[in-house]
Amino acid sequence: MAEVSPNEVLLLDLLNSTPVEGEKIVDALGDDATAAAWTSERGGTGTPHEVELVREVREVLQGVVRGDAEPQSLAPFLRDVTQVPTISSGTLQWQLHAPDDSLLAARAVIAWSELEQTRPGRLRSCGNPDCRLFLIDRSHGNRAQWCSMAVCGNRMKARRHYDRKRGATGVTPAAADDLRA
Protein backbone atom coordinates (compact mmCIF):
# COMPACT_ATOMS: atom_id res chain seq x y z
CA MET A 1 0.00 0.00 0.00
CA ALA A 2 1.26 3.45 -0.86
CA GLU A 3 2.40 5.72 1.92
CA VAL A 4 -0.20 8.27 3.00
CA SER A 5 1.12 11.82 2.89
CA PRO A 6 0.61 14.23 5.79
CA ASN A 7 -1.31 16.47 3.38
CA GLU A 8 -3.74 13.62 2.58
CA VAL A 9 -4.29 13.08 6.30
CA LEU A 10 -4.93 16.81 6.72
CA LEU A 11 -7.35 16.84 3.77
CA LEU A 12 -9.40 13.91 5.06
CA ASP A 13 -9.39 15.28 8.62
CA LEU A 14 -10.63 18.60 7.30
CA LEU A 15 -13.31 17.13 5.04
CA ASN A 16 -14.52 14.90 7.88
CA SER A 17 -14.69 17.67 10.48
CA THR A 18 -18.48 18.02 10.12
CA PRO A 19 -19.80 14.52 10.90
CA VAL A 20 -23.39 13.63 11.71
CA GLU A 21 -23.81 12.35 15.25
CA GLY A 22 -27.28 11.41 16.41
CA GLU A 23 -28.87 12.99 13.31
CA LYS A 24 -27.16 16.32 14.07
CA ILE A 25 -24.18 17.86 12.27
CA VAL A 26 -21.27 18.36 14.66
CA ASP A 27 -18.64 20.90 13.63
CA ALA A 28 -15.16 20.09 14.94
CA LEU A 29 -14.18 23.65 14.01
CA GLY A 30 -17.36 25.18 15.40
CA ASP A 31 -15.97 27.20 18.24
CA ASP A 32 -12.87 29.33 17.92
CA ALA A 33 -10.83 27.74 20.73
CA THR A 34 -11.40 24.19 19.48
CA ALA A 35 -10.69 25.26 15.90
CA ALA A 36 -7.46 26.98 16.95
CA ALA A 37 -6.35 23.81 18.75
CA TRP A 38 -7.32 21.71 15.71
CA THR A 39 -5.21 23.84 13.37
CA SER A 40 -2.27 23.95 15.80
CA GLU A 41 -2.30 20.15 16.13
CA ARG A 42 -1.87 19.95 12.37
CA GLY A 43 1.05 22.35 12.16
CA GLY A 44 -0.89 25.59 11.82
CA THR A 45 -0.67 28.84 13.72
CA GLY A 46 -4.07 28.70 15.39
CA THR A 47 -4.70 32.37 14.65
CA PRO A 48 -8.25 33.64 14.05
CA HIS A 49 -7.39 34.38 10.41
CA GLU A 50 -6.11 30.85 9.85
CA VAL A 51 -9.20 29.38 11.51
CA GLU A 52 -11.40 31.47 9.21
CA LEU A 53 -9.47 30.32 6.12
CA VAL A 54 -9.57 26.67 7.17
CA ARG A 55 -13.34 26.82 7.71
CA GLU A 56 -13.80 28.47 4.32
CA VAL A 57 -11.58 26.03 2.43
CA ARG A 58 -13.36 23.11 4.11
CA GLU A 59 -16.74 24.28 2.84
CA VAL A 60 -15.41 24.80 -0.68
CA LEU A 61 -13.54 21.47 -0.74
CA GLN A 62 -16.62 19.61 0.49
CA GLY A 63 -18.60 21.21 -2.32
CA VAL A 64 -15.98 20.40 -4.94
CA VAL A 65 -15.71 16.76 -3.87
CA ARG A 66 -19.50 16.38 -3.82
CA GLY A 67 -19.72 18.04 -7.24
CA ASP A 68 -21.65 21.05 -5.92
CA ALA A 69 -18.82 23.55 -6.58
CA GLU A 70 -16.33 24.09 -9.38
CA PRO A 71 -12.63 23.35 -8.72
CA GLN A 72 -11.86 26.93 -9.79
CA SER A 73 -13.50 28.07 -6.53
CA LEU A 74 -10.36 26.81 -4.74
CA ALA A 75 -8.11 29.34 -6.50
CA PRO A 76 -8.38 32.07 -3.82
CA PHE A 77 -6.80 29.70 -1.28
CA LEU A 78 -3.68 29.45 -3.44
CA ARG A 79 -3.09 33.18 -3.69
CA ASP A 80 0.48 34.04 -2.59
CA VAL A 81 1.40 30.33 -2.56
CA THR A 82 4.46 29.01 -4.35
CA GLN A 83 6.28 25.70 -4.51
CA VAL A 84 10.02 25.82 -4.95
CA PRO A 85 11.96 22.79 -6.16
CA THR A 86 14.86 21.57 -4.02
CA ILE A 87 17.14 18.59 -4.41
CA SER A 88 17.93 16.70 -1.26
CA SER A 89 19.62 13.29 -1.03
CA GLY A 90 19.45 12.98 -4.80
CA THR A 91 15.68 13.45 -5.04
CA LEU A 92 13.57 16.36 -6.17
CA GLN A 93 11.24 17.74 -3.53
CA TRP A 94 8.87 20.70 -3.54
CA GLN A 95 9.03 23.23 -0.73
CA LEU A 96 5.70 24.96 -0.09
CA HIS A 97 5.86 28.68 0.63
CA ALA A 98 2.78 30.56 1.81
CA PRO A 99 1.85 33.13 4.43
CA ASP A 100 1.74 31.32 7.79
CA ASP A 101 -2.02 31.74 8.18
CA SER A 102 -2.65 30.35 4.67
CA LEU A 103 -0.43 27.29 4.88
CA LEU A 104 -3.00 24.73 6.11
CA ALA A 105 -5.62 25.82 3.59
CA ALA A 106 -3.03 25.64 0.79
CA ARG A 107 -1.86 22.19 1.92
CA ALA A 108 -5.45 20.91 1.84
CA VAL A 109 -6.04 22.25 -1.67
CA ILE A 110 -2.73 20.84 -2.89
CA ALA A 111 -3.56 17.43 -1.37
CA TRP A 112 -6.92 17.49 -3.17
CA SER A 113 -5.17 18.39 -6.45
CA GLU A 114 -2.55 15.66 -6.06
CA LEU A 115 -5.26 13.07 -5.41
CA GLU A 116 -7.22 14.21 -8.45
CA GLN A 117 -4.10 13.95 -10.61
CA THR A 118 -2.63 10.71 -9.28
CA ARG A 119 -5.80 8.83 -8.27
CA PRO A 120 -8.76 10.49 -9.99
CA GLY A 121 -12.14 9.58 -8.56
CA ARG A 122 -10.69 8.04 -5.42
CA LEU A 123 -11.70 10.90 -3.13
CA ARG A 124 -15.46 10.86 -2.67
CA SER A 125 -18.27 11.39 -0.23
CA CYS A 126 -19.73 8.42 1.62
CA GLY A 127 -22.44 6.55 -0.29
CA ASN A 128 -24.80 6.82 2.68
CA PRO A 129 -26.94 9.91 1.97
CA ASP A 130 -27.35 10.49 5.72
CA CYS A 131 -23.56 10.66 6.25
CA ARG A 132 -21.35 13.72 5.72
CA LEU A 133 -18.00 11.92 5.78
CA PHE A 134 -15.57 11.42 2.92
CA LEU A 135 -13.19 8.62 1.99
CA ILE A 136 -10.13 8.03 -0.10
CA ASP A 137 -10.70 4.72 -1.85
CA ARG A 138 -7.47 2.77 -1.61
CA SER A 139 -8.98 -0.51 -2.79
CA HIS A 140 -7.60 -2.19 -5.89
CA GLY A 141 -10.92 -2.13 -7.74
CA ASN A 142 -11.90 1.44 -6.74
CA ARG A 143 -15.24 0.14 -5.45
CA ALA A 144 -15.37 1.44 -1.87
CA GLN A 145 -18.66 3.21 -1.28
CA TRP A 146 -18.77 4.00 2.40
CA CYS A 147 -16.65 5.88 4.90
CA SER A 148 -16.86 2.81 7.13
CA MET A 149 -18.11 -0.64 6.22
CA ALA A 150 -18.86 -1.28 9.90
CA VAL A 151 -21.16 1.73 10.19
CA CYS A 152 -22.46 3.14 6.91
CA GLY A 153 -21.91 -0.01 4.87
CA ASN A 154 -23.95 -2.15 7.24
CA ARG A 155 -26.68 0.50 7.49
CA MET A 156 -27.03 0.78 3.74
CA LYS A 157 -27.03 -3.01 3.24
CA ALA A 158 -29.67 -3.39 5.96
CA ARG A 159 -31.75 -0.62 4.36
CA ARG A 160 -31.57 -2.31 0.93
CA HIS A 161 -32.50 -5.67 2.49
CA TYR A 162 -35.45 -4.05 4.27
CA ASP A 163 -36.57 -2.37 1.04
CA ARG A 164 -36.31 -5.67 -0.90
CA LYS A 165 -38.34 -7.53 1.73
CA ARG A 166 -40.97 -4.81 1.84
CA GLY A 167 -41.13 -4.64 -1.95
CA ALA A 168 -41.49 -8.41 -2.36
CA THR A 169 -44.49 -8.68 -0.06
CA GLY A 170 -45.88 -5.18 -0.33
CA VAL A 171 -46.09 -5.25 3.45
CA THR A 172 -43.67 -3.62 5.85
CA PRO A 173 -41.92 -5.98 8.32
CA ALA A 174 -43.70 -4.22 11.20
CA ALA A 175 -47.08 -4.74 9.54
CA ALA A 176 -46.21 -8.38 8.87
CA ASP A 177 -45.49 -8.84 12.58
CA ASP A 178 -48.90 -7.33 13.37
CA LEU A 179 -50.59 -9.77 10.95
CA ARG A 180 -48.88 -12.74 12.62
CA ALA A 181 -49.99 -11.69 16.10
Number of C-alpha atoms within 10 A of each C-alpha: 6 5 5 8 10 12 19 19 14 19 23 18 18 25 24 20 21 21 17 15 10 7 9 9 13 13 15 16 21 13 10 15 13 15 22 20 16 20 22 16 11 15 12 20 20 22 18 14 14 23 29 19 19 25 18 14 23 23 15 21 23 21 16 18 19 14 12 11 15 12 16 8 13 19 10 10 22 16 12 11 14 13 11 9 11 11 9 8 6 7 7 10 13 11 11 14 14 18 12 14 20 23 22 28 28 28 21 26 24 19 20 21 14 14 16 14 10 9 14 12 13 17 18 21 22 21 18 17 10 11 18 19 24 26 19 20 18 14 10 8 7 12 10 19 18 23 22 15 13 9 11 20 18 13 13 17 12 12 12 12 12 14 14 12 14 16 11 10 10 12 13 15 14 9 12 13 10 9 9 6 6
